[in-house]
Amino acid sequence: MRGRSNKRQKKHICPRAQALVEFALILPILLVLIIGAMDLGRVFYFKIVLTNAAREGANILSRFPADGAAGYSKTWEAISTEGDSSGVTISYEEVDWTGTNCCAVGSPVEITIEKDVDLVFDGFLNTMGIIDGPVTISSSVSMVVLP
């Protein structure tokens, strides 16, 4: 009887240890996938925020064309407010104001915003040679100046 109880005991102990070892092997892979998904989500979030800010700036500039001649003060205020409300700080140097004939009625105005985003895996991706630095996200919106 003693021989049988030892065999039964070993059967119960081994699967638990095996599960623990499998979990220890899989855990780093799961963490890399989860953090990678979070990085991808951050990139999409920044893209959406920059698009919204550029759209808001182009909207203001197309409705108030005199703001272009006045140094884009209202437009810049709309862009920075939109970015700040989403938790993304947009600096004045990251915004490009372009247009073929800026602020003339019927002509298009374009707002482009470029921002560098640091990823959690930035160092690892640099080491592997996949990227050369922070990821640059750009968003551009064009609207026609209204009369």
Helices and strands as residue ranges (DSSP letters): H 2-63, H 66-69, H 73-85, G 92-94, E 95-98, E 108-117, H 122-128, E 135-144
